[in-house]
Each structure stands twice: as C-alpha cells, then as structure tokens.
Amino acid sequence: MRSKLCRLAKSFHYALQGLWYCVRRERNFRIHLTAACYALLLAGWLELEAGEWGLLLLTVALVLAMELVNTAIEAVVDRLSPQRTEGGRIAKDAAAAAVLCCAAASVGVGIALFWRPAQLRALWSFFTGNQPALLALAGSAVLAALFIFGPEKEKERK
C-alpha cells in the first residue's frame, strides 16, 4: 500500500514539474495563465452562477492543458529530430493550431459569460472614479507584463 502511495505522490510531483517548466519557460503558457487570472477575477466581480463558473473553469483548463500538450509535442519533435523536417513542422504547427482553436473558443465563451453591459459599465465607473483601484489595476498590468515577457531561461536541449 505504501509503495502505491509513493508512486501516486511521484506522479503528482512529475505533473507539477511539467506545469512549473511551462510557467518558467513558455511565454504563451504565461499569457494564457495571466488571461485566466483576469477572467477569474472578472467572473468574481460579475458574480457568475455555478454553471457559468463551471464552464469558465473547464474553458481555462482546456486552454492551459492544450498549451501543455503543445509544449510536450514540441519537446518530443525536437528530441527525435533536431534538424528541421516537414513532418516535425507539421506536428508542431498542428499542435499550435489546436491551442489556437481552444483559445479562440475561450474568447467566445468569455463573451457569452461576461457580456453584461450594465455590470461592465459599473466596473468601468468603479475604476475611473477610484484612483487607488485604478493604480492597483495598472500595477497589476505591469506585473502581468513582467511575468509574461520577463526573462526566460534558455530551453534545455537534450
């Protein structure tokens, strides 16, 4: 029983290592992660209902998961074929296209969930009429940009 629990713990550890790799080294993953954080904050402000929260969380998970799969495919292609090949290009382009499809769909989900003109106007008024809140929002945007575009460690080539 103990060895099964150890194997389970190791599997979670490896999964978290993969997640941490993408946070550290994949700019597009950081872009999606940042967008997800802002979407979740907006969802809290708009007080989404349980079903809407479920849809939003599934959408966020799908986009992040596809970005992880894209990174995995790129790593395998690079490992198996360090030189550029037509098959490698197709695999990488198709994986990137899968992420793009999910991201585009997530924009549609976001519009469907967040298109509430009266509440969005109230949010706009809150920030434009509240200088500390506006400064906090601007500061969060600067931090988000630093997170997204900050220095990346060079990708490992094995």
Order of alpha helices (4+ residues) and beta strands (2+ residues): alpha-alpha-alpha-alpha-alpha-alpha
